[in-house]
Amino acid sequence: MSKNTEVLQTAVNSNGEAGNSLETAIFDALVEARSTCEVNGSNSSECAVAWDIVEELQAEKSHQKQAAKIKSSLENYCATHPNALECRVYDI
């Protein structure tokens, strides 16, 4: 079970360095979850924790995909020219 915790902590600490490391962490967690459930039984708390870790890693992958949203040309322009008239935002 400590290996599961290490896999999760490594993936969270990588913080999107490379999508490949997160993919590897998910694969490793899947293998670990399957073996944990096979050894301890599918109704054990260790099995549930292992699958929770897999779920958390997959959720992190999904969040990283959403964060990597492609900016529009207006967003790119406003990032380089924040004082341009087109980029002003007014509170009403």
Rosetta constraint file for C-alpha pairs under 8 A:
AtomPair CA 1 CA 5 HARMONIC 6.67 0.50
AtomPair CA 1 CA 46 HARMONIC 6.82 0.50
AtomPair CA 1 CA 50 HARMONIC 7.30 0.50
AtomPair CA 2 CA 6 HARMONIC 6.24 0.50
AtomPair CA 3 CA 7 HARMONIC 6.18 0.50
AtomPair CA 4 CA 8 HARMONIC 6.26 0.50
AtomPair CA 4 CA 29 HARMONIC 6.42 0.50
AtomPair CA 4 CA 32 HARMONIC 7.05 0.50
AtomPair CA 4 CA 50 HARMONIC 6.43 0.50
AtomPair CA 4 CA 53 HARMONIC 6.95 0.50
AtomPair CA 5 CA 9 HARMONIC 6.08 0.50
AtomPair CA 5 CA 53 HARMONIC 7.76 0.50
AtomPair CA 6 CA 10 HARMONIC 6.05 0.50
AtomPair CA 7 CA 11 HARMONIC 6.27 0.50
AtomPair CA 7 CA 25 HARMONIC 6.01 0.50
AtomPair CA 7 CA 28 HARMONIC 7.54 0.50
AtomPair CA 7 CA 29 HARMONIC 6.82 0.50
AtomPair CA 8 CA 12 HARMONIC 6.21 0.50
AtomPair CA 8 CA 25 HARMONIC 7.37 0.50
AtomPair CA 8 CA 53 HARMONIC 6.47 0.50
AtomPair CA 8 CA 56 HARMONIC 7.98 0.50
AtomPair CA 8 CA 57 HARMONIC 6.85 0.50
AtomPair CA 9 CA 13 HARMONIC 6.03 0.50
AtomPair CA 10 CA 14 HARMONIC 6.16 0.50
AtomPair CA 10 CA 25 HARMONIC 7.92 0.50
AtomPair CA 11 CA 15 HARMONIC 7.03 0.50
AtomPair CA 11 CA 21 HARMONIC 7.11 0.50
AtomPair CA 11 CA 22 HARMONIC 5.69 0.50
AtomPair CA 11 CA 25 HARMONIC 6.25 0.50
AtomPair CA 11 CA 57 HARMONIC 7.34 0.50
AtomPair CA 12 CA 60 HARMONIC 7.87 0.50
AtomPair CA 14 CA 18 HARMONIC 7.63 0.50
AtomPair CA 14 CA 21 HARMONIC 7.74 0.50
AtomPair CA 14 CA 22 HARMONIC 7.97 0.50
AtomPair CA 16 CA 22 HARMONIC 7.68 0.50
AtomPair CA 16 CA 64 HARMONIC 6.83 0.50
AtomPair CA 17 CA 21 HARMONIC 7.75 0.50
AtomPair CA 18 CA 22 HARMONIC 7.08 0.50
AtomPair CA 19 CA 23 HARMONIC 6.25 0.50
AtomPair CA 19 CA 61 HARMONIC 7.96 0.50
AtomPair CA 20 CA 24 HARMONIC 6.13 0.50
AtomPair CA 21 CA 25 HARMONIC 6.10 0.50
AtomPair CA 22 CA 26 HARMONIC 6.14 0.50
AtomPair CA 22 CA 57 HARMONIC 7.48 0.50
AtomPair CA 22 CA 61 HARMONIC 7.01 0.50
AtomPair CA 23 CA 27 HARMONIC 6.21 0.50
AtomPair CA 24 CA 28 HARMONIC 6.06 0.50
AtomPair CA 25 CA 29 HARMONIC 6.00 0.50
AtomPair CA 25 CA 57 HARMONIC 7.57 0.50
AtomPair CA 26 CA 30 HARMONIC 6.11 0.50
AtomPair CA 26 CA 54 HARMONIC 6.17 0.50
AtomPair CA 26 CA 57 HARMONIC 6.04 0.50
AtomPair CA 26 CA 58 HARMONIC 6.90 0.50
AtomPair CA 27 CA 31 HARMONIC 6.31 0.50
AtomPair CA 28 CA 32 HARMONIC 6.11 0.50
AtomPair CA 29 CA 33 HARMONIC 5.91 0.50
AtomPair CA 29 CA 50 HARMONIC 7.24 0.50
AtomPair CA 29 CA 53 HARMONIC 7.01 0.50
AtomPair CA 29 CA 54 HARMONIC 5.64 0.50
AtomPair CA 30 CA 34 HARMONIC 6.16 0.50
AtomPair CA 30 CA 51 HARMONIC 7.62 0.50
AtomPair CA 30 CA 54 HARMONIC 6.22 0.50
AtomPair CA 31 CA 35 HARMONIC 6.26 0.50
AtomPair CA 32 CA 36 HARMONIC 5.94 0.50
AtomPair CA 32 CA 50 HARMONIC 7.15 0.50
AtomPair CA 33 CA 37 HARMONIC 6.08 0.50
AtomPair CA 33 CA 47 HARMONIC 6.35 0.50
AtomPair CA 33 CA 50 HARMONIC 4.78 0.50
AtomPair CA 33 CA 51 HARMONIC 5.79 0.50
AtomPair CA 33 CA 54 HARMONIC 7.66 0.50
AtomPair CA 34 CA 38 HARMONIC 6.13 0.50
AtomPair CA 35 CA 39 HARMONIC 6.13 0.50
AtomPair CA 36 CA 40 HARMONIC 5.88 0.50
AtomPair CA 36 CA 41 HARMONIC 7.63 0.50
AtomPair CA 36 CA 46 HARMONIC 6.87 0.50
AtomPair CA 36 CA 47 HARMONIC 5.73 0.50
AtomPair CA 36 CA 50 HARMONIC 7.25 0.50
AtomPair CA 37 CA 41 HARMONIC 4.87 0.50
AtomPair CA 37 CA 42 HARMONIC 4.91 0.50
AtomPair CA 37 CA 43 HARMONIC 7.92 0.50
AtomPair CA 37 CA 44 HARMONIC 7.39 0.50
AtomPair CA 37 CA 46 HARMONIC 7.42 0.50
AtomPair CA 37 CA 47 HARMONIC 4.76 0.50
AtomPair CA 38 CA 42 HARMONIC 6.93 0.50
AtomPair CA 40 CA 44 HARMONIC 6.07 0.50
AtomPair CA 40 CA 46 HARMONIC 7.12 0.50
AtomPair CA 40 CA 47 HARMONIC 6.98 0.50
AtomPair CA 41 CA 47 HARMONIC 7.08 0.50
AtomPair CA 42 CA 47 HARMONIC 5.98 0.50
AtomPair CA 42 CA 48 HARMONIC 7.85 0.50
AtomPair CA 43 CA 47 HARMONIC 6.87 0.50
AtomPair CA 43 CA 48 HARMONIC 7.46 0.50
AtomPair CA 44 CA 48 HARMONIC 6.59 0.50
AtomPair CA 45 CA 49 HARMONIC 6.18 0.50
AtomPair CA 46 CA 50 HARMONIC 6.15 0.50
AtomPair CA 47 CA 51 HARMONIC 6.32 0.50
AtomPair CA 48 CA 52 HARMONIC 6.12 0.50
AtomPair CA 49 CA 53 HARMONIC 6.30 0.50
AtomPair CA 50 CA 54 HARMONIC 6.57 0.50
AtomPair CA 51 CA 55 HARMONIC 6.20 0.50
AtomPair CA 52 CA 56 HARMONIC 6.17 0.50
AtomPair CA 53 CA 57 HARMONIC 6.21 0.50
AtomPair CA 54 CA 58 HARMONIC 6.26 0.50
AtomPair CA 55 CA 59 HARMONIC 6.17 0.50
AtomPair CA 56 CA 60 HARMONIC 6.20 0.50
AtomPair CA 57 CA 61 HARMONIC 6.30 0.50
AtomPair CA 58 CA 62 HARMONIC 6.31 0.50
AtomPair CA 59 CA 63 HARMONIC 6.21 0.50
AtomPair CA 60 CA 64 HARMONIC 6.16 0.50
AtomPair CA 61 CA 65 HARMONIC 6.34 0.50
AtomPair CA 62 CA 66 HARMONIC 6.41 0.50
AtomPair CA 63 CA 67 HARMONIC 6.19 0.50
AtomPair CA 64 CA 68 HARMONIC 6.30 0.50
AtomPair CA 65 CA 69 HARMONIC 7.18 0.50
AtomPair CA 71 CA 75 HARMONIC 5.80 0.50
AtomPair CA 71 CA 76 HARMONIC 6.40 0.50
AtomPair CA 72 CA 76 HARMONIC 6.33 0.50
AtomPair CA 73 CA 77 HARMONIC 6.10 0.50
AtomPair CA 74 CA 78 HARMONIC 6.07 0.50
AtomPair CA 75 CA 79 HARMONIC 6.10 0.50
AtomPair CA 76 CA 80 HARMONIC 6.57 0.50
AtomPair CA 77 CA 81 HARMONIC 5.90 0.50
AtomPair CA 77 CA 82 HARMONIC 7.93 0.50
AtomPair CA 78 CA 82 HARMONIC 4.85 0.50
AtomPair CA 78 CA 83 HARMONIC 7.80 0.50
AtomPair CA 78 CA 84 HARMONIC 7.19 0.50
AtomPair CA 78 CA 86 HARMONIC 7.77 0.50
AtomPair CA 78 CA 87 HARMONIC 5.49 0.50
AtomPair CA 81 CA 87 HARMONIC 7.78 0.50
AtomPair CA 82 CA 87 HARMONIC 6.08 0.50
AtomPair CA 82 CA 88 HARMONIC 7.57 0.50
AtomPair CA 83 CA 87 HARMONIC 6.60 0.50
AtomPair CA 83 CA 88 HARMONIC 6.78 0.50
AtomPair CA 84 CA 88 HARMONIC 6.75 0.50
